[in-house]
């Protein structure tokens, strides 16, 4: 397994997830966001040693569960690979427009661009 430091692993542990409604609400209430082509990242500083992630995909924008799950998997994977380089923020990634015609690569690239643009 990984060494003792929280930055050493690339897992997506419970400690790296937003779970409670209050945690999501506090991120949305902070009212800071970065908008991309398909996704929008809401963020809020946290007092933890690592970034945490929550994902919201509305049925209105991705009608089929297969599409919603795909978006969630792509976002979680992108976060998992970049978490060690991210600032200590609570992030909520939300689908911003329908993904009709979007490829996996375009979603990956959109997320990577948004994570690069986060404030330090």
Phi and psi restraints in degrees (range 20) as a CNS / XPLOR table:
assign (resid 1 and name C) (resid 2 and name N)
       (resid 2 and name CA) (resid 2 and name C) 1.0 -88.3 20.0 2
assign (resid 2 and name N) (resid 2 and name CA)
       (resid 2 and name C) (resid 3 and name N) 1.0 164.2 20.0 2
assign (resid 2 and name C) (resid 3 and name N)
       (resid 3 and name CA) (resid 3 and name C) 1.0 -73.9 20.0 2
assign (resid 3 and name N) (resid 3 and name CA)
       (resid 3 and name C) (resid 4 and name N) 1.0 -176.9 20.0 2
assign (resid 3 and name C) (resid 4 and name N)
       (resid 4 and name CA) (resid 4 and name C) 1.0 -69.7 20.0 2
assign (resid 4 and name N) (resid 4 and name CA)
       (resid 4 and name C) (resid 5 and name N) 1.0 -21.8 20.0 2
assign (resid 4 and name C) (resid 5 and name N)
       (resid 5 and name CA) (resid 5 and name C) 1.0 -75.8 20.0 2
assign (resid 5 and name N) (resid 5 and name CA)
       (resid 5 and name C) (resid 6 and name N) 1.0 143.1 20.0 2
assign (resid 5 and name C) (resid 6 and name N)
       (resid 6 and name CA) (resid 6 and name C) 1.0 -67.9 20.0 2
assign (resid 6 and name N) (resid 6 and name CA)
       (resid 6 and name C) (resid 7 and name N) 1.0 -17.3 20.0 2
assign (resid 6 and name C) (resid 7 and name N)
       (resid 7 and name CA) (resid 7 and name C) 1.0 -86.4 20.0 2
assign (resid 7 and name N) (resid 7 and name CA)
       (resid 7 and name C) (resid 8 and name N) 1.0 -9.3 20.0 2
assign (resid 7 and name C) (resid 8 and name N)
       (resid 8 and name CA) (resid 8 and name C) 1.0 -75.9 20.0 2
assign (resid 8 and name N) (resid 8 and name CA)
       (resid 8 and name C) (resid 9 and name N) 1.0 -23.9 20.0 2
assign (resid 8 and name C) (resid 9 and name N)
       (resid 9 and name CA) (resid 9 and name C) 1.0 -102.9 20.0 2
assign (resid 9 and name N) (resid 9 and name CA)
       (resid 9 and name C) (resid 10 and name N) 1.0 161.4 20.0 2
assign (resid 9 and name C) (resid 10 and name N)
       (resid 10 and name CA) (resid 10 and name C) 1.0 -118.6 20.0 2
assign (resid 10 and name N) (resid 10 and name CA)
       (resid 10 and name C) (resid 11 and name N) 1.0 24.9 20.0 2
assign (resid 10 and name C) (resid 11 and name N)
       (resid 11 and name CA) (resid 11 and name C) 1.0 -77.1 20.0 2
assign (resid 11 and name N) (resid 11 and name CA)
       (resid 11 and name C) (resid 12 and name N) 1.0 168.1 20.0 2
assign (resid 11 and name C) (resid 12 and name N)
       (resid 12 and name CA) (resid 12 and name C) 1.0 -113.8 20.0 2
assign (resid 12 and name N) (resid 12 and name CA)
       (resid 12 and name C) (resid 13 and name N) 1.0 74.4 20.0 2
assign (resid 12 and name C) (resid 13 and name N)
       (resid 13 and name CA) (resid 13 and name C) 1.0 -74.3 20.0 2
assign (resid 13 and name N) (resid 13 and name CA)
       (resid 13 and name C) (resid 14 and name N) 1.0 165.8 20.0 2
assign (resid 13 and name C) (resid 14 and name N)
       (resid 14 and name CA) (resid 14 and name C) 1.0 -57.3 20.0 2
assign (resid 14 and name N) (resid 14 and name CA)
       (resid 14 and name C) (resid 15 and name N) 1.0 -33.7 20.0 2
assign (resid 14 and name C) (resid 15 and name N)
       (resid 15 and name CA) (resid 15 and name C) 1.0 -65.7 20.0 2
assign (resid 15 and name N) (resid 15 and name CA)
       (resid 15 and name C) (resid 16 and name N) 1.0 -17.2 20.0 2
assign (resid 15 and name C) (resid 16 and name N)
       (resid 16 and name CA) (resid 16 and name C) 1.0 -100.8 20.0 2
assign (resid 16 and name N) (resid 16 and name CA)
       (resid 16 and name C) (resid 17 and name N) 1.0 8.4 20.0 2
assign (resid 16 and name C) (resid 17 and name N)
       (resid 17 and name CA) (resid 17 and name C) 1.0 -115.3 20.0 2
assign (resid 17 and name N) (resid 17 and name CA)
       (resid 17 and name C) (resid 18 and name N) 1.0 147.1 20.0 2
assign (resid 17 and name C) (resid 18 and name N)
       (resid 18 and name CA) (resid 18 and name C) 1.0 -90.3 20.0 2
assign (resid 18 and name N) (resid 18 and name CA)
       (resid 18 and name C) (resid 19 and name N) 1.0 130.6 20.0 2
assign (resid 18 and name C) (resid 19 and name N)
       (resid 19 and name CA) (resid 19 and name C) 1.0 -119.2 20.0 2
assign (resid 19 and name N) (resid 19 and name CA)
       (resid 19 and name C) (resid 20 and name N) 1.0 -42.3 20.0 2
assign (resid 19 and name C) (resid 20 and name N)
       (resid 20 and name CA) (resid 20 and name C) 1.0 -88.0 20.0 2
assign (resid 20 and name N) (resid 20 and name CA)
       (resid 20 and name C) (resid 21 and name N) 1.0 151.3 20.0 2
assign (resid 20 and name C) (resid 21 and name N)
       (resid 21 and name CA) (resid 21 and name C) 1.0 -57.5 20.0 2
assign (resid 21 and name N) (resid 21 and name CA)
       (resid 21 and name C) (resid 22 and name N) 1.0 -38.9 20.0 2
assign (resid 21 and name C) (resid 22 and name N)
       (resid 22 and name CA) (resid 22 and name C) 1.0 -62.5 20.0 2
assign (resid 22 and name N) (resid 22 and name CA)
       (resid 22 and name C) (resid 23 and name N) 1.0 -35.5 20.0 2
assign (resid 22 and name C) (resid 23 and name N)
       (resid 23 and name CA) (resid 23 and name C) 1.0 -67.1 20.0 2
assign (resid 23 and name N) (resid 23 and name CA)
       (resid 23 and name C) (resid 24 and name N) 1.0 -43.5 20.0 2
assign (resid 23 and name C) (resid 24 and name N)
       (resid 24 and name CA) (resid 24 and name C) 1.0 -63.5 20.0 2
assign (resid 24 and name N) (resid 24 and name CA)
       (resid 24 and name C) (resid 25 and name N) 1.0 -45.5 20.0 2
assign (resid 24 and name C) (resid 25 and name N)
       (resid 25 and name CA) (resid 25 and name C) 1.0 -60.0 20.0 2
assign (resid 25 and name N) (resid 25 and name CA)
       (resid 25 and name C) (resid 26 and name N) 1.0 -41.0 20.0 2
assign (resid 25 and name C) (resid 26 and name N)
       (resid 26 and name CA) (resid 26 and name C) 1.0 -66.1 20.0 2
assign (resid 26 and name N) (resid 26 and name CA)
       (resid 26 and name C) (resid 27 and name N) 1.0 -34.4 20.0 2
assign (resid 26 and name C) (resid 27 and name N)
       (resid 27 and name CA) (resid 27 and name C) 1.0 -68.1 20.0 2
assign (resid 27 and name N) (resid 27 and name CA)
       (resid 27 and name C) (resid 28 and name N) 1.0 -46.0 20.0 2
assign (resid 27 and name C) (resid 28 and name N)
       (resid 28 and name CA) (resid 28 and name C) 1.0 -64.7 20.0 2
assign (resid 28 and name N) (resid 28 and name CA)
       (resid 28 and name C) (resid 29 and name N) 1.0 -37.4 20.0 2
assign (resid 28 and name C) (resid 29 and name N)
       (resid 29 and name CA) (resid 29 and name C) 1.0 -68.1 20.0 2
assign (resid 29 and name N) (resid 29 and name CA)
       (resid 29 and name C) (resid 30 and name N) 1.0 -26.6 20.0 2
assign (resid 29 and name C) (resid 30 and name N)
       (resid 30 and name CA) (resid 30 and name C) 1.0 -66.7 20.0 2
assign (resid 30 and name N) (resid 30 and name CA)
       (resid 30 and name C) (resid 31 and name N) 1.0 -23.6 20.0 2
assign (resid 30 and name C) (resid 31 and name N)
       (resid 31 and name CA) (resid 31 and name C) 1.0 60.2 20.0 2
assign (resid 31 and name N) (resid 31 and name CA)
       (resid 31 and name C) (resid 32 and name N) 1.0 40.5 20.0 2
assign (resid 31 and name C) (resid 32 and name N)
       (resid 32 and name CA) (resid 32 and name C) 1.0 -120.3 20.0 2
assign (resid 32 and name N) (resid 32 and name CA)
       (resid 32 and name C) (resid 33 and name N) 1.0 132.2 20.0 2
assign (resid 32 and name C) (resid 33 and name N)
       (resid 33 and name CA) (resid 33 and name C) 1.0 -152.3 20.0 2
assign (resid 33 and name N) (resid 33 and name CA)
       (resid 33 and name C) (resid 34 and name N) 1.0 154.6 20.0 2
assign (resid 33 and name C) (resid 34 and name N)
       (resid 34 and name CA) (resid 34 and name C) 1.0 -123.9 20.0 2
assign (resid 34 and name N) (resid 34 and name CA)
       (resid 34 and name C) (resid 35 and name N) 1.0 128.6 20.0 2
assign (resid 34 and name C) (resid 35 and name N)
       (resid 35 and name CA) (resid 35 and name C) 1.0 -104.1 20.0 2
assign (resid 35 and name N) (resid 35 and name CA)
       (resid 35 and name C) (resid 36 and name N) 1.0 134.5 20.0 2
assign (resid 35 and name C) (resid 36 and name N)
       (resid 36 and name CA) (resid 36 and name C) 1.0 -115.3 20.0 2
assign (resid 36 and name N) (resid 36 and name CA)
       (resid 36 and name C) (resid 37 and name N) 1.0 -164.1 20.0 2
assign (resid 36 and name C) (resid 37 and name N)
       (resid 37 and name CA) (resid 37 and name C) 1.0 -69.7 20.0 2
assign (resid 37 and name N) (resid 37 and name CA)
       (resid 37 and name C) (resid 38 and name N) 1.0 -45.8 20.0 2
assign (resid 37 and name C) (resid 38 and name N)
       (resid 38 and name CA) (resid 38 and name C) 1.0 -115.1 20.0 2
assign (resid 38 and name N) (resid 38 and name CA)
       (resid 38 and name C) (resid 39 and name N) 1.0 -24.3 20.0 2
assign (resid 38 and name C) (resid 39 and name N)
       (resid 39 and name CA) (resid 39 and name C) 1.0 -119.2 20.0 2
assign (resid 39 and name N) (resid 39 and name CA)
       (resid 39 and name C) (resid 40 and name N) 1.0 159.7 20.0 2
assign (resid 39 and name C) (resid 40 and name N)
       (resid 40 and name CA) (resid 40 and name C) 1.0 -133.0 20.0 2
assign (resid 40 and name N) (resid 40 and name CA)
       (resid 40 and name C) (resid 41 and name N) 1.0 135.3 20.0 2
assign (resid 40 and name C) (resid 41 and name N)
       (resid 41 and name CA) (resid 41 and name C) 1.0 -111.0 20.0 2
assign (resid 41 and name N) (resid 41 and name CA)
       (resid 41 and name C) (resid 42 and name N) 1.0 115.9 20.0 2
assign (resid 41 and name C) (resid 42 and name N)
       (resid 42 and name CA) (resid 42 and name C) 1.0 -91.7 20.0 2
assign (resid 42 and name N) (resid 42 and name CA)
       (resid 42 and name C) (resid 43 and name N) 1.0 139.3 20.0 2
assign (resid 42 and name C) (resid 43 and name N)
       (resid 43 and name CA) (resid 43 and name C) 1.0 -141.4 20.0 2
assign (resid 43 and name N) (resid 43 and name CA)
       (resid 43 and name C) (resid 44 and name N) 1.0 157.7 20.0 2
assign (resid 43 and name C) (resid 44 and name N)
       (resid 44 and name CA) (resid 44 and name C) 1.0 -154.1 20.0 2
assign (resid 44 and name N) (resid 44 and name CA)
       (resid 44 and name C) (resid 45 and name N) 1.0 134.8 20.0 2
assign (resid 44 and name C) (resid 45 and name N)
       (resid 45 and name CA) (resid 45 and name C) 1.0 -62.7 20.0 2
assign (resid 45 and name N) (resid 45 and name CA)
       (resid 45 and name C) (resid 46 and name N) 1.0 146.9 20.0 2
assign (resid 45 and name C) (resid 46 and name N)
       (resid 46 and name CA) (resid 46 and name C) 1.0 -127.6 20.0 2
assign (resid 46 and name N) (resid 46 and name CA)
       (resid 46 and name C) (resid 47 and name N) 1.0 165.4 20.0 2
assign (resid 46 and name C) (resid 47 and name N)
       (resid 47 and name CA) (resid 47 and name C) 1.0 -97.0 20.0 2
assign (resid 47 and name N) (resid 47 and name CA)
       (resid 47 and name C) (resid 48 and name N) 1.0 17.6 20.0 2
assign (resid 47 and name C) (resid 48 and name N)
       (resid 48 and name CA) (resid 48 and name C) 1.0 -94.7 20.0 2
assign (resid 48 and name N) (resid 48 and name CA)
       (resid 48 and name C) (resid 49 and name N) 1.0 164.9 20.0 2
assign (resid 48 and name C) (resid 49 and name N)
       (resid 49 and name CA) (resid 49 and name C) 1.0 -79.2 20.0 2
assign (resid 49 and name N) (resid 49 and name CA)
       (resid 49 and name C) (resid 50 and name N) 1.0 0.7 20.0 2
assign (resid 49 and name C) (resid 50 and name N)
       (resid 50 and name CA) (resid 50 and name C) 1.0 -148.2 20.0 2
assign (resid 50 and name N) (resid 50 and name CA)
       (resid 50 and name C) (resid 51 and name N) 1.0 165.3 20.0 2
assign (resid 50 and name C) (resid 51 and name N)
       (resid 51 and name CA) (resid 51 and name C) 1.0 -78.4 20.0 2
assign (resid 51 and name N) (resid 51 and name CA)
       (resid 51 and name C) (resid 52 and name N) 1.0 154.4 20.0 2
assign (resid 51 and name C) (resid 52 and name N)
       (resid 52 and name CA) (resid 52 and name C) 1.0 -128.8 20.0 2
assign (resid 52 and name N) (resid 52 and name CA)
       (resid 52 and name C) (resid 53 and name N) 1.0 154.8 20.0 2
assign (resid 52 and name C) (resid 53 and name N)
       (resid 53 and name CA) (resid 53 and name C) 1.0 -129.0 20.0 2
assign (resid 53 and name N) (resid 53 and name CA)
       (resid 53 and name C) (resid 54 and name N) 1.0 141.7 20.0 2
assign (resid 53 and name C) (resid 54 and name N)
       (resid 54 and name CA) (resid 54 and name C) 1.0 -132.2 20.0 2
assign (resid 54 and name N) (resid 54 and name CA)
       (resid 54 and name C) (resid 55 and name N) 1.0 148.4 20.0 2
assign (resid 54 and name C) (resid 55 and name N)
       (resid 55 and name CA) (resid 55 and name C) 1.0 -127.6 20.0 2
assign (resid 55 and name N) (resid 55 and name CA)
       (resid 55 and name C) (resid 56 and name N) 1.0 134.4 20.0 2
assign (resid 55 and name C) (resid 56 and name N)
       (resid 56 and name CA) (resid 56 and name C) 1.0 -127.8 20.0 2
assign (resid 56 and name N) (resid 56 and name CA)
       (resid 56 and name C) (resid 57 and name N) 1.0 122.2 20.0 2
assign (resid 56 and name C) (resid 57 and name N)
       (resid 57 and name CA) (resid 57 and name C) 1.0 -128.8 20.0 2
assign (resid 57 and name N) (resid 57 and name CA)
       (resid 57 and name C) (resid 58 and name N) 1.0 109.8 20.0 2
assign (resid 57 and name C) (resid 58 and name N)
       (resid 58 and name CA) (resid 58 and name C) 1.0 -76.7 20.0 2
assign (resid 58 and name N) (resid 58 and name CA)
       (resid 58 and name C) (resid 59 and name N) 1.0 143.4 20.0 2
assign (resid 58 and name C) (resid 59 and name N)
       (resid 59 and name CA) (resid 59 and name C) 1.0 -62.2 20.0 2
assign (resid 59 and name N) (resid 59 and name CA)
       (resid 59 and name C) (resid 60 and name N) 1.0 -28.0 20.0 2
assign (resid 59 and name C) (resid 60 and name N)
       (resid 60 and name CA) (resid 60 and name C) 1.0 -62.8 20.0 2
assign (resid 60 and name N) (resid 60 and name CA)
       (resid 60 and name C) (resid 61 and name N) 1.0 -31.6 20.0 2
assign (resid 60 and name C) (resid 61 and name N)
       (resid 61 and name CA) (resid 61 and name C) 1.0 -98.1 20.0 2
assign (resid 61 and name N) (resid 61 and name CA)
       (resid 61 and name C) (resid 62 and name N) 1.0 -25.0 20.0 2
assign (resid 61 and name C) (resid 62 and name N)
       (resid 62 and name CA) (resid 62 and name C) 1.0 -136.0 20.0 2
assign (resid 62 and name N) (resid 62 and name CA)
       (resid 62 and name C) (resid 63 and name N) 1.0 94.0 20.0 2
assign (resid 62 and name C) (resid 63 and name N)
       (resid 63 and name CA) (resid 63 and name C) 1.0 -62.7 20.0 2
assign (resid 63 and name N) (resid 63 and name CA)
       (resid 63 and name C) (resid 64 and name N) 1.0 -38.6 20.0 2
assign (resid 63 and name C) (resid 64 and name N)
       (resid 64 and name CA) (resid 64 and name C) 1.0 -93.5 20.0 2
assign (resid 64 and name N) (resid 64 and name CA)
       (resid 64 and name C) (resid 65 and name N) 1.0 141.3 20.0 2
assign (resid 64 and name C) (resid 65 and name N)
       (resid 65 and name CA) (resid 65 and name C) 1.0 -58.0 20.0 2
assign (resid 65 and name N) (resid 65 and name CA)
       (resid 65 and name C) (resid 66 and name N) 1.0 -34.2 20.0 2
assign (resid 65 and name C) (resid 66 and name N)
       (resid 66 and name CA) (resid 66 and name C) 1.0 -59.7 20.0 2
assign (resid 66 and name N) (resid 66 and name CA)
       (resid 66 and name C) (resid 67 and name N) 1.0 -43.1 20.0 2
assign (resid 66 and name C) (resid 67 and name N)
       (resid 67 and name CA) (resid 67 and name C) 1.0 -66.7 20.0 2
assign (resid 67 and name N) (resid 67 and name CA)
       (resid 67 and name C) (resid 68 and name N) 1.0 -44.8 20.0 2
assign (resid 67 and name C) (resid 68 and name N)
       (resid 68 and name CA) (resid 68 and name C) 1.0 -61.6 20.0 2
assign (resid 68 and name N) (resid 68 and name CA)
       (resid 68 and name C) (resid 69 and name N) 1.0 -43.5 20.0 2
assign (resid 68 and name C) (resid 69 and name N)
       (resid 69 and name CA) (resid 69 and name C) 1.0 -66.3 20.0 2
assign (resid 69 and name N) (resid 69 and name CA)
       (resid 69 and name C) (resid 70 and name N) 1.0 -36.3 20.0 2
assign (resid 69 and name C) (resid 70 and name N)
       (resid 70 and name CA) (resid 70 and name C) 1.0 -61.5 20.0 2
assign (resid 70 and name N) (resid 70 and name CA)
       (resid 70 and name C) (resid 71 and name N) 1.0 -47.4 20.0 2
assign (resid 70 and name C) (resid 71 and name N)
       (resid 71 and name CA) (resid 71 and name C) 1.0 -59.7 20.0 2
assign (resid 71 and name N) (resid 71 and name CA)
       (resid 71 and name C) (resid 72 and name N) 1.0 -44.9 20.0 2
assign (resid 71 and name C) (resid 72 and name N)
       (resid 72 and name CA) (resid 72 and name C) 1.0 -61.8 20.0 2
assign (resid 72 and name N) (resid 72 and name CA)
       (resid 72 and name C) (resid 73 and name N) 1.0 -42.8 20.0 2
assign (resid 72 and name C) (resid 73 and name N)
       (resid 73 and name CA) (resid 73 and name C) 1.0 -63.0 20.0 2
assign (resid 73 and name N) (resid 73 and name CA)
       (resid 73 and name C) (resid 74 and name N) 1.0 -43.2 20.0 2
assign (resid 73 and name C) (resid 74 and name N)
       (resid 74 and name CA) (resid 74 and name C) 1.0 -62.4 20.0 2
assign (resid 74 and name N) (resid 74 and name CA)
       (resid 74 and name C) (resid 75 and name N) 1.0 -44.8 20.0 2
assign (resid 74 and name C) (resid 75 and name N)
       (resid 75 and name CA) (resid 75 and name C) 1.0 -65.7 20.0 2
assign (resid 75 and name N) (resid 75 and name CA)
       (resid 75 and name C) (resid 76 and name N) 1.0 -45.7 20.0 2
assign (resid 75 and name C) (resid 76 and name N)
       (resid 76 and name CA) (resid 76 and name C) 1.0 -62.1 20.0 2
assign (resid 76 and name N) (resid 76 and name CA)
       (resid 76 and name C) (resid 77 and name N) 1.0 -41.5 20.0 2
assign (resid 76 and name C) (resid 77 and name N)
       (resid 77 and name CA) (resid 77 and name C) 1.0 -65.5 20.0 2
assign (resid 77 and name N) (resid 77 and name CA)
       (resid 77 and name C) (resid 78 and name N) 1.0 -44.1 20.0 2
assign (resid 77 and name C) (resid 78 and name N)
       (resid 78 and name CA) (resid 78 and name C) 1.0 -61.6 20.0 2
assign (resid 78 and name N) (resid 78 and name CA)
       (resid 78 and name C) (resid 79 and name N) 1.0 -41.2 20.0 2
assign (resid 78 and name C) (resid 79 and name N)
       (resid 79 and name CA) (resid 79 and name C) 1.0 -65.7 20.0 2
assign (resid 79 and name N) (resid 79 and name CA)
       (resid 79 and name C) (resid 80 and name N) 1.0 -45.6 20.0 2
assign (resid 79 and name C) (resid 80 and name N)
       (resid 80 and name CA) (resid 80 and name C) 1.0 -56.7 20.0 2
assign (resid 80 and name N) (resid 80 and name CA)
       (resid 80 and name C) (resid 81 and name N) 1.0 -41.9 20.0 2
assign (resid 80 and name C) (resid 81 and name N)
       (resid 81 and name CA) (resid 81 and name C) 1.0 -74.8 20.0 2
assign (resid 81 and name N) (resid 81 and name CA)
       (resid 81 and name C) (resid 82 and name N) 1.0 -25.4 20.0 2
assign (resid 81 and name C) (resid 82 and name N)
       (resid 82 and name CA) (resid 82 and name C) 1.0 -109.9 20.0 2
assign (resid 82 and name N) (resid 82 and name CA)
       (resid 82 and name C) (resid 83 and name N) 1.0 -1.8 20.0 2
assign (resid 82 and name C) (resid 83 and name N)
       (resid 83 and name CA) (resid 83 and name C) 1.0 -54.5 20.0 2
assign (resid 83 and name N) (resid 83 and name CA)
       (resid 83 and name C) (resid 84 and name N) 1.0 -41.7 20.0 2
assign (resid 83 and name C) (resid 84 and name N)
       (resid 84 and name CA) (resid 84 and name C) 1.0 -62.8 20.0 2
assign (resid 84 and name N) (resid 84 and name CA)
       (resid 84 and name C) (resid 85 and name N) 1.0 -27.8 20.0 2
assign (resid 84 and name C) (resid 85 and name N)
       (resid 85 and name CA) (resid 85 and name C) 1.0 -92.2 20.0 2
assign (resid 85 and name N) (resid 85 and name CA)
       (resid 85 and name C) (resid 86 and name N) 1.0 -7.7 20.0 2
assign (resid 85 and name C) (resid 86 and name N)
       (resid 86 and name CA) (resid 86 and name C) 1.0 -81.2 20.0 2
assign (resid 86 and name N) (resid 86 and name CA)
       (resid 86 and name C) (resid 87 and name N) 1.0 149.8 20.0 2
assign (resid 86 and name C) (resid 87 and name N)
       (resid 87 and name CA) (resid 87 and name C) 1.0 -68.1 20.0 2
assign (resid 87 and name N) (resid 87 and name CA)
       (resid 87 and name C) (resid 88 and name N) 1.0 164.4 20.0 2
assign (resid 87 and name C) (resid 88 and name N)
       (resid 88 and name CA) (resid 88 and name C) 1.0 -75.4 20.0 2
assign (resid 88 and name N) (resid 88 and name CA)
       (resid 88 and name C) (resid 89 and name N) 1.0 87.4 20.0 2
assign (resid 88 and name C) (resid 89 and name N)
       (resid 89 and name CA) (resid 89 and name C) 1.0 -132.2 20.0 2
assign (resid 89 and name N) (resid 89 and name CA)
       (resid 89 and name C) (resid 90 and name N) 1.0 152.6 20.0 2
assign (resid 89 and name C) (resid 90 and name N)
       (resid 90 and name CA) (resid 90 and name C) 1.0 -90.5 20.0 2
assign (resid 90 and name N) (resid 90 and name CA)
       (resid 90 and name C) (resid 91 and name N) 1.0 125.6 20.0 2
assign (resid 90 and name C) (resid 91 and name N)
       (resid 91 and name CA) (resid 91 and name C) 1.0 -116.8 20.0 2
assign (resid 91 and name N) (resid 91 and name CA)
       (resid 91 and name C) (resid 92 and name N) 1.0 138.0 20.0 2
assign (resid 91 and name C) (resid 92 and name N)
       (resid 92 and name CA) (resid 92 and name C) 1.0 -122.6 20.0 2
assign (resid 92 and name N) (resid 92 and name CA)
       (resid 92 and name C) (resid 93 and name N) 1.0 115.8 20.0 2
assign (resid 92 and name C) (resid 93 and name N)
       (resid 93 and name CA) (resid 93 and name C) 1.0 -98.0 20.0 2
assign (resid 93 and name N) (resid 93 and name CA)
       (resid 93 and name C) (resid 94 and name N) 1.0 127.5 20.0 2
assign (resid 93 and name C) (resid 94 and name N)
       (resid 94 and name CA) (resid 94 and name C) 1.0 -125.7 20.0 2
assign (resid 94 and name N) (resid 94 and name CA)
       (resid 94 and name C) (resid 95 and name N) 1.0 141.4 20.0 2
assign (resid 94 and name C) (resid 95 and name N)
       (resid 95 and name CA) (resid 95 and name C) 1.0 -71.2 20.0 2
assign (resid 95 and name N) (resid 95 and name CA)
       (resid 95 and name C) (resid 96 and name N) 1.0 131.4 20.0 2
assign (resid 95 and name C) (resid 96 and name N)
       (resid 96 and name CA) (resid 96 and name C) 1.0 -106.0 20.0 2
assign (resid 96 and name N) (resid 96 and name CA)
       (resid 96 and name C) (resid 97 and name N) 1.0 -21.7 20.0 2
assign (resid 96 and name C) (resid 97 and name N)
       (resid 97 and name CA) (resid 97 and name C) 1.0 -150.9 20.0 2
assign (resid 97 and name N) (resid 97 and name CA)
       (resid 97 and name C) (resid 98 and name N) 1.0 160.4 20.0 2
assign (resid 97 and name C) (resid 98 and name N)
       (resid 98 and name CA) (resid 98 and name C) 1.0 -58.1 20.0 2
assign (resid 98 and name N) (resid 98 and name CA)
       (resid 98 and name C) (resid 99 and name N) 1.0 145.1 20.0 2
assign (resid 98 and name C) (resid 99 and name N)
       (resid 99 and name CA) (resid 99 and name C) 1.0 -94.5 20.0 2
assign (resid 99 and name N) (resid 99 and name CA)
       (resid 99 and name C) (resid 100 and name N) 1.0 20.1 20.0 2
assign (resid 99 and name C) (resid 100 and name N)
       (resid 100 and name CA) (resid 100 and name C) 1.0 -57.9 20.0 2
assign (resid 100 and name N) (resid 100 and name CA)
       (resid 100 and name C) (resid 101 and name N) 1.0 123.8 20.0 2
assign (resid 100 and name C) (resid 101 and name N)
       (resid 101 and name CA) (resid 101 and name C) 1.0 81.6 20.0 2
assign (resid 101 and name N) (resid 101 and name CA)
       (resid 101 and name C) (resid 102 and name N) 1.0 0.3 20.0 2
assign (resid 101 and name C) (resid 102 and name N)
       (resid 102 and name CA) (resid 102 and name C) 1.0 -86.8 20.0 2
assign (resid 102 and name N) (resid 102 and name CA)
       (resid 102 and name C) (resid 103 and name N) 1.0 137.0 20.0 2
assign (resid 102 and name C) (resid 103 and name N)
       (resid 103 and name CA) (resid 103 and name C) 1.0 -93.6 20.0 2
assign (resid 103 and name N) (resid 103 and name CA)
       (resid 103 and name C) (resid 104 and name N) 1.0 166.1 20.0 2
assign (resid 103 and name C) (resid 104 and name N)
       (resid 104 and name CA) (resid 104 and name C) 1.0 -59.7 20.0 2
assign (resid 104 and name N) (resid 104 and name CA)
       (resid 104 and name C) (resid 105 and name N) 1.0 -40.3 20.0 2
assign (resid 104 and name C) (resid 105 and name N)
       (resid 105 and name CA) (resid 105 and name C) 1.0 -62.0 20.0 2
assign (resid 105 and name N) (resid 105 and name CA)
       (resid 105 and name C) (resid 106 and name N) 1.0 -42.5 20.0 2
assign (resid 105 and name C) (resid 106 and name N)
       (resid 106 and name CA) (resid 106 and name C) 1.0 -66.0 20.0 2
assign (resid 106 and name N) (resid 106 and name CA)
       (resid 106 and name C) (resid 107 and name N) 1.0 -35.3 20.0 2
assign (resid 106 and name C) (resid 107 and name N)
       (resid 107 and name CA) (resid 107 and name C) 1.0 -68.3 20.0 2
assign (resid 107 and name N) (resid 107 and name CA)
       (resid 107 and name C) (resid 108 and name N) 1.0 -43.2 20.0 2
assign (resid 107 and name C) (resid 108 and name N)
       (resid 108 and name CA) (resid 108 and name C) 1.0 -58.3 20.0 2
assign (resid 108 and name N) (resid 108 and name CA)
       (resid 108 and name C) (resid 109 and name N) 1.0 -48.2 20.0 2
assign (resid 108 and name C) (resid 109 and name N)
       (resid 109 and name CA) (resid 109 and name C) 1.0 -64.7 20.0 2
assign (resid 109 and name N) (resid 109 and name CA)
       (resid 109 and name C) (resid 110 and name N) 1.0 -39.8 20.0 2
assign (resid 109 and name C) (resid 110 and name N)
       (resid 110 and name CA) (resid 110 and name C) 1.0 -61.2 20.0 2
assign (resid 110 and name N) (resid 110 and name CA)
       (resid 110 and name C) (resid 111 and name N) 1.0 -46.6 20.0 2
assign (resid 110 and name C) (resid 111 and name N)
       (resid 111 and name CA) (resid 111 and name C) 1.0 -64.0 20.0 2
assign (resid 111 and name N) (resid 111 and name CA)
       (resid 111 and name C) (resid 112 and name N) 1.0 -44.7 20.0 2
assign (resid 111 and name C) (resid 112 and name N)
       (resid 112 and name CA) (resid 112 and name C) 1.0 -59.4 20.0 2
assign (resid 112 and name N) (resid 112 and name CA)
       (resid 112 and name C) (resid 113 and name N) 1.0 -43.2 20.0 2
assign (resid 112 and name C) (resid 113 and name N)
       (resid 113 and name CA) (resid 113 and name C) 1.0 -62.2 20.0 2
assign (resid 113 and name N) (resid 113 and name CA)
       (resid 113 and name C) (resid 114 and name N) 1.0 -44.5 20.0 2
assign (resid 113 and name C) (resid 114 and name N)
       (resid 114 and name CA) (resid 114 and name C) 1.0 -64.4 20.0 2
assign (resid 114 and name N) (resid 114 and name CA)
       (resid 114 and name C) (resid 115 and name N) 1.0 -42.7 20.0 2
assign (resid 114 and name C) (resid 115 and name N)
       (resid 115 and name CA) (resid 115 and name C) 1.0 -66.0 20.0 2
assign (resid 115 and name N) (resid 115 and name CA)
       (resid 115 and name C) (resid 116 and name N) 1.0 -33.2 20.0 2
assign (resid 115 and name C) (resid 116 and name N)
       (resid 116 and name CA) (resid 116 and name C) 1.0 -66.6 20.0 2
assign (resid 116 and name N) (resid 116 and name CA)
       (resid 116 and name C) (resid 117 and name N) 1.0 -31.9 20.0 2
assign (resid 116 and name C) (resid 117 and name N)
       (resid 117 and name CA) (resid 117 and name C) 1.0 -84.5 20.0 2
assign (resid 117 and name N) (resid 117 and name CA)
       (resid 117 and name C) (resid 118 and name N) 1.0 -3.0 20.0 2
assign (resid 117 and name C) (resid 118 and name N)
       (resid 118 and name CA) (resid 118 and name C) 1.0 -62.8 20.0 2
assign (resid 118 and name N) (resid 118 and name CA)
       (resid 118 and name C) (resid 119 and name N) 1.0 145.4 20.0 2
assign (resid 118 and name C) (resid 119 and name N)
       (resid 119 and name CA) (resid 119 and name C) 1.0 -69.7 20.0 2
assign (resid 119 and name N) (resid 119 and name CA)
       (resid 119 and name C) (resid 120 and name N) 1.0 147.2 20.0 2
